[in-house]
Amino acid sequence: MDYDPMLAAMLSQPWSNNACRGYVIYAMENCGFSPNDIRRVVAELYEVFDFRSLEEAQQHFAPIPELTDRKVSRKMEREGAELWNRK
């Protein structure tokens, strides 16, 4: 296996599934999700953590440039709110 500086940096920090769940809860609360939806997502995270590796999760996220560009993601958030409010 070749040396991967990004993976090495990630592995040098303590990983906590519970901290990740906490981040998800914060994000969902900030976006206005219901407590029931938050519970469902957090429950699903238990399954995902058991069946997917850290590398798989990183690869699943990486191909979506809209999610990695903060400026674009904020624009998508505003547009999504506008669409939601029109319904």
Contacts in CASP RR format, 6 or more apart in sequence:
PFRMAT RR
TARGET T0000
AUTHOR 0000-0000-0000
METHOD contacts of the structure
MODEL  1
MDYDPMLAAMLSQPWSNNACRGYVIYAMENCGFSPNDIRRVVAELYEVFD
FRSLEEAQQHFAPIPELTDRKVSRKMEREGAELWNRK
7 55 0 8 1.000
10 54 0 8 1.000
15 54 0 8 1.000
17 45 0 8 1.000
17 49 0 8 1.000
20 45 0 8 1.000
21 42 0 8 1.000
21 45 0 8 1.000
24 41 0 8 1.000
24 42 0 8 1.000
24 45 0 8 1.000
25 38 0 8 1.000
25 42 0 8 1.000
28 37 0 8 1.000
28 38 0 8 1.000
28 41 0 8 1.000
29 38 0 8 1.000
31 77 0 8 1.000
33 41 0 8 1.000
48 57 0 8 1.000
52 60 0 8 1.000
61 67 0 8 1.000
61 68 0 8 1.000
62 68 0 8 1.000
65 72 0 8 1.000
66 72 0 8 1.000
66 73 0 8 1.000
66 76 0 8 1.000
67 73 0 8 1.000
END
